[in-house]
């Protein structure tokens, strides 16, 4: 069983928050530091404020203390594992369990998991399966993103999954936030923000806002470290695709680009982004 000080420290560091950032407006940084490092006493009021600031429910906190693993993390991993197995995620037993959790807890996390299960179909089928309940879930999740000031990996996953349903101005505003965060602290959330940038670029391409997509690509190119050099192939795909699509209208290039490096999308778990963009490419070629 973990101690409370270990739990708070782990939650804080997983969100890339400094002690100063978490303590701001709640207590002195030294109070939080003593609690984390030495296990000194803090009041329940302070503890609840820390949890609230990090968007952690008491139920999740207690589960983490007792088990050392978060129940939500378990089911999130399960949906990742079954992302290519429609039979598993569409089974009534699995869906009924998640539905009961969403209804009984009113927790936005379970709403997201339920929606992710229902959307575990090719993107082109979304229009045929969206019902009023799913549309409301999308609105609820979008409102969550708009009101949470400290984004964790959960918010980034929600954003990435909802990109096909978000208006372009919302996407562009988040792109501006992304660039601001990079400039403040280039090392903070580097991988998550890079993946977020990928989702943004994909949306901009489908919306045919090529100038904004290229601006985002160029920005990310400047931020990638040598350790992430492989990600250049992802950005190269975006650049090549935009060049090809623009050529459709300008009739200035031959449509013979060979995307022979697309296996990199599998390595980054971005296959859906790739498939959606290649489907869009096929549709645009058919209209030529």
Backbone torsions as a table, in degrees:
resi	resn	phi	psi	omega
1	UNK	NA	131.1	-179.9
2	UNK	-77.8	153.5	174.1
3	UNK	-82.2	162.4	-179.9
4	UNK	-64.9	-37.2	-179.9
5	UNK	-66.0	-38.9	177.0
6	UNK	-64.2	-41.1	-178.4
7	UNK	-63.4	-47.0	-179.5
8	UNK	-63.3	-42.5	179.3
9	UNK	-62.9	-43.0	-179.8
10	UNK	-65.6	-42.5	177.5
11	UNK	-62.5	-42.2	-178.1
12	UNK	-64.6	-48.9	-177.1
13	UNK	-68.5	-31.8	178.2
14	UNK	-66.7	-22.0	177.9
15	UNK	-97.9	6.1	179.5
16	UNK	57.4	37.1	175.9
17	UNK	-98.9	136.0	173.7
18	UNK	-79.4	165.2	175.4
19	UNK	-60.2	-38.9	179.2
20	UNK	-62.2	-42.1	-178.8
21	UNK	-66.7	-41.9	-179.1
22	UNK	-70.7	-38.8	-176.4
23	UNK	-76.7	-20.1	-175.3
24	UNK	-55.0	125.1	179.0
25	UNK	80.7	-0.9	-178.4
26	UNK	-117.3	-51.5	-178.2
27	UNK	-160.5	178.1	175.3
28	UNK	-70.1	146.3	178.6
29	UNK	-58.6	-35.6	-179.1
30	UNK	-63.1	-32.2	177.8
31	UNK	-64.1	-46.2	178.7
32	UNK	-65.9	-40.6	-179.5
33	UNK	-61.6	-44.8	179.2
34	UNK	-63.5	-38.5	179.4
35	UNK	-64.7	-46.6	-176.8
36	UNK	-69.1	-41.8	-172.5
37	UNK	-87.1	-34.5	-174.3
38	UNK	-117.6	-6.3	-179.9
39	UNK	70.4	24.9	179.0
40	UNK	-65.0	155.9	-174.1
41	UNK	-67.9	137.6	167.1
42	UNK	-131.7	155.2	-177.9
43	UNK	-72.3	159.1	176.2
44	UNK	-61.3	-32.9	-179.9
45	UNK	-61.2	-44.6	177.9
46	UNK	-64.8	-43.1	-179.6
47	UNK	-59.2	-45.5	-179.6
48	UNK	-64.0	-35.5	179.0
49	UNK	-68.1	-38.2	176.0
50	UNK	-61.3	-47.2	-178.5
51	UNK	-63.3	-42.0	-179.5
52	UNK	-63.1	-41.6	-179.3
53	UNK	-65.1	-30.2	-179.7
54	UNK	-95.2	7.1	177.6
55	UNK	60.1	44.5	-179.3
56	UNK	-116.0	125.5	179.3
57	UNK	-77.8	158.4	177.5
58	UNK	-62.6	-35.7	179.1
59	UNK	-61.8	-46.3	179.8
60	UNK	-66.4	-37.7	-180.0
61	UNK	-63.6	-45.1	-180.0
62	UNK	-66.6	-40.2	178.8
63	UNK	-62.4	-41.8	179.6
64	UNK	-63.5	-40.9	179.1
65	UNK	-62.9	-43.4	-172.6
66	UNK	-79.9	-38.4	-171.7
67	UNK	-105.1	-23.2	-176.5
68	UNK	78.1	-0.7	175.8
69	UNK	-139.0	140.5	-177.3
70	UNK	-85.1	132.3	179.0
71	UNK	-58.5	-38.5	-179.4
72	UNK	-65.4	-41.9	179.2
73	UNK	-60.5	-37.5	179.7
74	UNK	-61.2	-49.0	-177.3
75	UNK	-74.6	-29.0	174.4
76	UNK	-64.7	-44.8	177.0
77	UNK	-61.6	-34.6	-179.9
78	UNK	-65.3	-41.9	178.7
79	UNK	-67.5	-32.9	175.3
80	UNK	-65.8	-43.4	-178.7
81	UNK	-62.1	-39.2	-176.7
82	UNK	-96.2	14.4	-175.1
83	UNK	-59.6	-27.3	179.1
84	UNK	-106.0	10.8	-178.5
85	UNK	-119.1	89.2	-176.8
86	UNK	-62.4	-33.5	-177.6
87	UNK	-63.0	-39.0	-179.6
88	UNK	-69.0	-51.0	-174.0
89	UNK	-75.0	-23.8	-179.2
90	UNK	-93.5	3.3	-179.7
91	UNK	-67.7	138.9	-177.3
92	UNK	-57.0	-40.5	-178.2
93	UNK	-61.2	-45.0	-179.6
94	UNK	-65.5	-46.9	-179.1
95	UNK	-65.7	-40.0	-178.9
96	UNK	-63.7	-39.4	178.9
97	UNK	-62.2	-47.7	-179.1
98	UNK	-65.6	-38.4	178.5
99	UNK	-61.8	-43.4	178.7
100	UNK	-63.6	-39.8	178.2
101	UNK	-63.6	-42.9	-178.9
102	UNK	-64.9	-41.0	-177.4
103	UNK	-75.0	-35.1	-176.0
104	UNK	-82.5	-29.7	-175.9
105	UNK	-100.3	-21.9	-175.1
106	UNK	54.6	33.0	-178.5
107	UNK	-94.7	128.7	-176.4
108	UNK	-61.2	-25.1	179.4
109	UNK	-61.7	-47.8	-177.7
110	UNK	-69.5	-29.2	172.6
111	UNK	-60.8	-43.2	179.2
112	UNK	-64.1	-46.3	-179.5
113	UNK	-60.9	-42.0	179.7
114	UNK	-62.9	-43.9	179.4
115	UNK	-66.5	-40.4	179.9
116	UNK	-61.0	-39.3	178.3
117	UNK	-63.0	-46.6	-178.0
118	UNK	-65.8	-29.9	-178.4
119	UNK	-90.9	10.6	179.4
120	UNK	-79.7	58.2	177.8
121	UNK	-138.7	163.9	176.0
122	UNK	-55.1	141.3	-175.3
123	UNK	-55.7	-35.2	-177.6
124	UNK	-64.5	-14.0	178.9
125	UNK	-92.6	-3.6	-176.1
126	UNK	-54.9	-46.4	-175.2
127	UNK	-59.4	-31.3	-176.3
128	UNK	-83.1	-17.2	-176.9
129	UNK	-108.7	-12.3	-178.4
130	UNK	-68.7	121.5	175.2
131	UNK	-114.6	-179.6	-175.8
132	UNK	-62.5	-35.8	180.0
133	UNK	-66.5	-43.7	179.6
134	UNK	-66.0	-38.9	178.4
135	UNK	-62.6	-38.1	177.4
136	UNK	-67.3	-38.9	177.0
137	UNK	-62.0	-39.7	177.4
138	UNK	-63.8	-41.9	177.8
139	UNK	-63.5	-41.5	179.7
140	UNK	-62.3	-42.9	-179.3
141	UNK	-69.0	-37.1	177.3
142	UNK	-64.9	-41.4	177.4
143	UNK	-62.3	-37.9	177.1
144	UNK	-59.9	-46.2	-180.0
145	UNK	-62.2	-36.2	-176.4
146	UNK	-71.9	-24.3	-173.4
147	UNK	-106.0	-13.4	178.8
148	UNK	-85.6	122.2	-176.4
149	UNK	-85.2	-32.0	179.5
150	UNK	-106.4	103.3	-179.4
151	UNK	-80.5	130.7	174.3
152	UNK	-106.0	-175.5	179.7
153	UNK	-60.4	-29.8	178.8
154	UNK	-62.3	-48.2	-179.8
155	UNK	-62.6	-36.8	178.6
156	UNK	-65.3	-38.8	177.8
157	UNK	-67.3	-42.4	178.0
158	UNK	-58.5	-47.8	-179.2
159	UNK	-58.7	-47.9	-178.1
160	UNK	-60.5	-41.7	-179.4
161	UNK	-70.0	-30.6	-175.5
162	UNK	-90.7	-5.4	-176.4
163	UNK	-48.1	-43.4	-179.3
164	UNK	-61.9	-17.7	-174.5
165	UNK	-109.8	0.0	-176.0
166	UNK	-94.6	141.1	177.1
167	UNK	-67.6	154.5	-173.7
168	UNK	-62.9	-35.0	-179.6
169	UNK	-65.9	-33.1	176.5
170	UNK	-66.7	-41.8	178.2
171	UNK	-62.2	-46.9	-178.0
172	UNK	-64.3	-37.7	177.7
173	UNK	-63.1	-39.8	179.1
174	UNK	-69.0	-34.1	176.8
175	UNK	-62.7	-39.9	177.1
176	UNK	-63.3	-41.3	178.0
177	UNK	-62.5	-42.1	179.6
178	UNK	-57.6	-47.7	-178.4
179	UNK	-65.4	-37.5	178.9
180	UNK	-63.9	-42.9	-179.7
181	UNK	-64.4	-40.3	178.2
182	UNK	-59.6	-43.9	-176.6
183	UNK	-67.3	-34.1	179.0
184	UNK	-71.9	-41.0	-176.2
185	UNK	-153.1	87.5	-174.8
186	UNK	-58.4	-26.9	-177.1
187	UNK	-85.5	-12.8	-173.8
188	UNK	-81.1	127.2	178.4
189	UNK	54.4	35.1	-173.2
190	UNK	-57.7	-50.2	-176.4
191	UNK	-67.3	-44.5	-179.3
192	UNK	-62.8	-42.4	-179.6
193	UNK	-68.6	-31.8	176.5
194	UNK	-66.1	-42.6	177.6
195	UNK	-66.4	-37.0	176.9
196	UNK	-63.4	-41.2	177.0
197	UNK	-59.5	-36.6	178.0
198	UNK	-62.0	-44.7	179.6
199	UNK	-62.7	-41.2	-180.0
200	UNK	-63.4	-46.4	-178.7
201	UNK	-61.4	-42.7	179.2
202	UNK	-58.7	-43.3	179.0
203	UNK	-64.3	-44.0	-178.6
204	UNK	-62.6	-36.5	179.0
205	UNK	-66.6	-46.4	-180.0
206	UNK	-62.4	-34.0	177.6
207	UNK	-80.1	-0.4	179.4
208	UNK	61.5	27.9	173.3
209	UNK	-93.6	71.5	-171.3
210	UNK	-67.6	-34.8	-179.6
211	UNK	-62.4	-44.3	179.0
212	UNK	-66.3	-37.5	179.0
213	UNK	-63.1	-44.5	-179.5
214	UNK	-65.5	-39.5	178.6
215	UNK	-61.0	-41.1	178.9
216	UNK	-68.2	-39.8	176.9
217	UNK	-59.4	-49.1	-178.5
218	UNK	-62.0	-37.4	178.4
219	UNK	-64.0	-46.1	-178.7
220	UNK	-66.2	-34.2	179.4
221	UNK	-58.8	-33.7	-178.3
222	UNK	-76.9	-17.5	-174.8
223	UNK	-97.0	-16.5	-172.9
224	UNK	-72.8	129.9	178.1
225	UNK	-86.1	171.1	179.1
226	UNK	-60.6	-32.3	-179.5
227	UNK	-65.8	-20.8	-178.2
228	UNK	-109.0	23.6	-172.7
229	UNK	-57.1	-33.0	-178.6
230	UNK	-59.4	-26.4	-177.9
231	UNK	-64.6	-18.4	176.1
232	UNK	-58.1	-30.6	178.9
233	UNK	-67.1	-33.9	175.8
234	UNK	-64.7	-47.6	179.8
235	UNK	-65.8	-33.1	177.4
236	UNK	-63.4	-40.5	177.5
237	UNK	-59.4	-45.2	179.3
238	UNK	-60.7	-45.2	179.6
239	UNK	-61.4	-45.8	-179.4
240	UNK	-63.2	-42.1	-178.3
241	UNK	-65.4	-42.7	178.6
242	UNK	-63.0	-43.0	178.0
243	UNK	-59.5	-42.2	-179.5
244	UNK	-66.5	-45.8	-178.0
245	UNK	-66.2	-38.8	176.2
246	UNK	-64.8	-35.1	178.4
247	UNK	-63.9	-25.8	177.9
248	UNK	-60.1	-38.2	-177.2
249	UNK	-85.5	-33.8	-176.5
250	UNK	-88.9	-15.7	-177.3
251	UNK	53.4	41.3	-176.5
252	UNK	-109.5	-7.3	-179.0
253	UNK	-132.9	157.2	174.0
254	UNK	-84.9	141.9	-176.7
255	UNK	-87.1	67.8	-177.1
256	UNK	-128.8	23.7	179.1
257	UNK	-65.9	130.0	-179.1
258	UNK	-104.1	106.7	-178.6
259	UNK	-85.3	72.1	-173.9
260	UNK	-91.5	8.4	-177.3
261	UNK	-117.5	19.3	-171.0
262	UNK	-76.2	-7.5	177.0
263	UNK	-63.4	-16.4	179.0
264	UNK	-63.7	-27.6	179.3
265	UNK	-66.2	-31.8	176.1
266	UNK	-66.8	-41.9	179.9
267	UNK	-60.6	-34.5	-178.7
268	UNK	-95.0	7.1	-179.0
269	UNK	58.5	43.4	-177.8
270	UNK	-121.3	29.5	-175.5
271	UNK	-63.0	-37.0	-178.6
272	UNK	-64.7	-40.4	177.0
273	UNK	-59.4	-46.7	179.5
274	UNK	-60.9	-48.1	-177.5
275	UNK	-62.2	-41.2	179.9
276	UNK	-62.9	-42.5	-178.2
277	UNK	-70.8	-36.6	177.6
278	UNK	-69.3	-34.1	174.5
279	UNK	-63.8	-44.4	177.4
280	UNK	-60.6	-41.2	178.6
281	UNK	-60.5	-45.2	179.8
282	UNK	-60.0	-42.9	-179.8
283	UNK	-64.4	-39.6	179.7
284	UNK	-68.7	-37.6	177.4
285	UNK	-64.0	-36.6	-179.0
286	UNK	-67.6	-25.6	180.0
287	UNK	-84.6	-10.2	-174.8
288	UNK	-65.4	NA	NA
